[in-house]
Amino acid sequence: MVARSDWTGLVQGRSDAFIDLEVVAPSAATAGWSSPFRALADDGKQYFVKCLDTCPPGQGASIAVERVVAEVGRLIEAPVCITSLIRIPEGLDMEIKPGVHLSPGLAHASQALRNADERGRPSLSSRTRDDNRRRQAGIYALYDWCFGADPQWLYDLDHDHTIYSHDHGLYFPPTDQGRWSLADLEAAADLANELPDSRGGLDSDQVTLVATKLEAVTRSQLAAIMRTIPSSWPVSNDDLEALGWFLEHRAPAVAERLRAS
């Protein structure tokens, strides 16, 4: 059993020192809840960027949710997009959406696919394409573990509909506000949050592998991810410790549910 107090003091030393990726040429924000914008970065690649300026008022913590879900997804081989922090430099005085100018600082970037089909509900599809029988096992695990909501999938049309889980800003309880609280996390910590789609045809070996990886996730791995959240983002160390506790607490039960599916 993991106690919330086990996480006290584990998230410290956050900063805004990240300089490994920078926006070079942003485009206007797209429509949507968090209004991401497409941008060319200094590595020559295209990204979809979510920043504090484009989030709904009071819901800037959703970009921390985006980063955490993608990072923990990689721990269990869930098919998440390539993501990174990205710096918006001084001097890009652009009206990113009506009445909102782009401010310098750190944001969340998801590498763009050249030719993608974006789908959400009603259900996962293309299970027999590419290696999606394996990849989709990780989607079920990630959705339950991170208390997913508003499920969104990308299908890479250049690679036989390879699937990615993306757009995770409304994950974690209460799942509709782009933020979380300790009270919400405690209330949901032992609740299942399984994606209701049929699991027929999943690769059984991958289901077992993902469950095993869930059980192997360590407190130190989760704490290291939480410490990468920039200090300028509107979440506290206590908030991130609560989120780390939630994920550590849930992992064994999620693994058990996955194996039983």
C-alpha positions in Angstrom: 0.0 0.0 0.0 1.3 3.4 -1.0 0.7 6.3 1.4 0.4 9.9 0.3 3.0 10.7 2.9 5.5 8.4 1.1 5.7 11.1 -1.6 6.3 14.1 0.7 9.3 16.0 -0.5 10.0 13.9 -3.5 9.3 16.7 -6.0 11.9 19.5 -5.7 14.3 21.4 -7.8 12.0 22.2 -10.7 13.2 24.9 -13.0 12.7 26.6 -16.4 16.2 25.8 -17.6 15.1 23.7 -20.6 16.8 24.9 -23.9 16.9 21.8 -26.0 14.1 22.7 -28.4 12.8 26.1 -29.5 10.0 27.4 -31.6 11.2 29.1 -34.8 8.0 29.8 -36.8 4.6 29.5 -35.2 1.3 29.4 -37.0 -2.1 30.6 -35.7 -3.7 28.4 -33.1 -6.3 25.8 -34.2 -9.8 25.5 -32.9 -10.3 23.3 -29.9 -10.4 23.3 -26.1 -6.7 24.0 -25.6 -6.1 25.7 -29.0 -2.7 24.1 -30.0 -0.7 25.8 -32.7 1.6 24.2 -35.3 5.2 25.3 -35.3 8.5 24.7 -36.9 11.2 24.1 -34.3 14.9 24.6 -34.4 15.5 20.9 -35.0 13.8 21.3 -38.4 10.6 19.4 -37.4 7.0 20.3 -37.1 5.2 20.2 -33.7 1.8 20.9 -32.3 2.4 23.2 -29.3 0.1 23.8 -26.3 1.0 26.7 -24.1 -0.4 28.7 -21.2 -1.6 31.5 -23.5 -3.9 29.2 -25.5 -5.4 27.2 -22.6 -8.8 28.1 -21.2 -8.5 30.6 -18.2 -7.6 28.8 -15.0 -6.8 25.5 -16.8 -3.1 25.9 -17.7 -2.3 22.8 -15.6 -3.6 20.8 -18.6 -0.2 21.2 -20.3 1.4 19.5 -17.2 -1.2 16.7 -17.7 -0.2 16.4 -21.3 3.5 16.0 -20.4 2.9 13.6 -17.5 0.7 11.2 -19.5 3.1 11.0 -22.4 6.1 10.4 -20.2 4.5 7.7 -18.1 3.0 6.2 -21.3 6.6 5.6 -22.5 7.3 3.7 -19.3 4.8 1.0 -20.2 5.3 1.1 -24.0 2.0 2.8 -24.7 1.8 4.3 -28.2 2.1 8.0 -27.4 3.5 10.6 -29.8 7.1 11.9 -29.6 6.7 14.8 -27.1 9.0 17.4 -25.5 9.1 20.6 -23.7 9.7 23.5 -26.1 10.8 27.1 -25.5 8.9 30.0 -27.0 11.6 32.6 -27.3 11.5 36.3 -26.9 10.5 38.3 -29.9 7.7 36.2 -31.3 5.1 38.9 -30.8 2.3 37.0 -32.6 -1.4 37.1 -32.1 -1.8 33.4 -31.6 -5.6 33.6 -31.5 -7.9 36.6 -31.4 -6.9 38.9 -28.6 -4.2 36.6 -27.3 -0.5 37.2 -28.0 2.2 34.5 -27.7 4.3 34.9 -24.6 7.9 33.7 -24.1 8.3 30.6 -21.9 8.0 26.9 -21.9 5.3 24.9 -23.6 4.4 21.3 -24.4 5.2 20.0 -28.0 4.0 16.9 -29.8 5.8 16.0 -33.0 3.5 16.2 -36.0 2.8 13.3 -38.3 3.1 14.1 -42.0 -0.1 12.5 -42.9 -2.5 11.7 -40.1 -6.1 10.9 -39.6 -7.4 12.1 -36.2 -10.3 10.2 -34.6 -11.9 10.1 -31.2 -15.0 8.2 -30.3 -16.9 5.9 -30.9 -14.2 3.3 -30.7 -10.7 2.2 -31.5 -10.3 1.0 -35.1 -7.7 -0.4 -37.5 -6.7 -3.1 -35.0 -5.5 -5.4 -37.8 -3.4 -2.8 -39.5 0.4 -2.4 -38.9 1.2 -3.7 -35.4 -1.9 -2.1 -33.8 -2.9 -5.4 -32.1 0.2 -4.8 -29.9 0.0 -1.0 -29.7 -3.6 -0.9 -28.6 -2.8 -3.0 -25.5 -0.9 0.0 -24.2 -3.8 2.3 -25.0 -6.1 0.4 -22.7 -3.5 0.4 -19.9 -2.7 4.1 -20.2 -6.4 5.1 -20.3 -7.2 3.3 -17.1 -4.0 4.2 -15.3 -4.2 7.9 -16.0 -8.0 8.0 -15.6 -8.5 9.0 -19.2 -11.3 11.1 -20.7 -12.1 12.5 -24.1 -10.1 9.8 -25.9 -8.4 10.9 -29.1 -6.4 8.7 -31.5 -4.1 9.5 -34.4 -3.6 7.1 -37.3 -0.5 7.4 -39.3 -1.6 7.0 -42.9 1.9 6.7 -44.2 2.6 3.7 -42.0 -0.5 1.5 -42.5 -2.7 3.3 -39.9 -0.2 2.9 -37.0 -2.1 4.3 -34.0 -1.1 6.8 -31.4 -2.9 8.1 -28.3 -2.7 11.9 -28.0 -4.4 15.0 -26.7 -4.4 14.0 -23.0 -5.1 17.4 -21.4 -8.3 16.2 -19.8 -6.9 13.0 -18.2 -6.8 12.6 -14.4 -9.8 13.3 -12.1 -12.0 15.3 -12.4 -11.3 14.8 -16.1 -13.3 17.8 -17.4 -11.3 20.7 -16.1 -7.7 20.3 -17.2 -6.4 20.2 -13.6 -6.5 17.9 -10.6 -6.7 18.1 -6.8 -5.7 15.8 -4.0 -9.3 15.3 -3.0 -10.3 14.3 -6.6 -7.3 11.9 -6.8 -8.1 10.3 -3.5 -11.7 9.8 -4.4 -10.8 8.1 -7.7 -7.7 6.2 -6.7 -9.3 2.8 -6.4 -11.9 3.2 -9.2 -11.6 1.4 -12.5 -11.6 3.7 -15.6 -11.4 1.2 -18.4 -11.9 2.1 -22.0 -15.2 0.3 -22.9 -14.1 -0.7 -26.4 -14.0 -4.4 -27.2 -10.6 -6.0 -26.6 -11.0 -8.8 -29.1 -7.9 -9.4 -31.2 -5.4 -7.7 -28.9 -2.0 -9.4 -28.9 -2.1 -11.4 -25.6 1.7 -11.4 -25.2 1.7 -7.6 -25.4 -1.1 -7.4 -22.9 1.0 -9.5 -20.5 4.1 -7.4 -21.2 2.3 -4.1 -20.6 0.8 -5.4 -17.3 4.3 -6.5 -16.2 5.7 -3.1 -17.1 3.0 -1.4 -15.0 3.9 -3.5 -12.0 7.6 -2.6 -12.5 7.1 1.2 -12.6 9.0 2.7 -9.6 8.5 5.7 -7.4 11.8 7.1 -8.5 10.8 6.9 -12.2 7.5 8.7 -11.5 9.2 11.3 -9.3 11.8 12.0 -12.0 9.0 12.7 -14.5 7.2 15.1 -12.0 10.4 17.0 -11.5 10.6 17.8 -15.2 7.5 20.0 -15.0 8.6 23.6 -15.4 8.5 25.8 -12.3 6.6 28.4 -14.2 3.6 26.1 -15.0 0.6 26.6 -12.6 1.1 23.4 -10.5 2.8 23.1 -7.2 5.3 20.5 -6.0 2.5 19.2 -3.7 0.2 18.9 -6.7 2.8 16.8 -8.5 3.6 14.6 -5.5 -0.2 13.9 -5.3 -0.2 12.9 -8.9 2.8 10.7 -8.5 1.2 9.0 -5.5 -2.0 8.4 -7.6 -0.1 6.7 -10.4 2.0 4.5 -8.1 -1.1 3.5 -6.1 -3.1 2.6 -9.2 -0.6 0.7 -11.2 -1.0 -2.8 -9.7 -4.8 -2.8 -9.9 -4.7 -1.5 -13.5 -2.2 -4.4 -14.4 -4.6 -6.9 -12.8 -7.6 -5.5 -14.8 -5.6 -5.6 -18.0 -4.6 -9.2 -17.5 -8.2 -10.2 -16.8 -9.5 -8.5 -20.0 
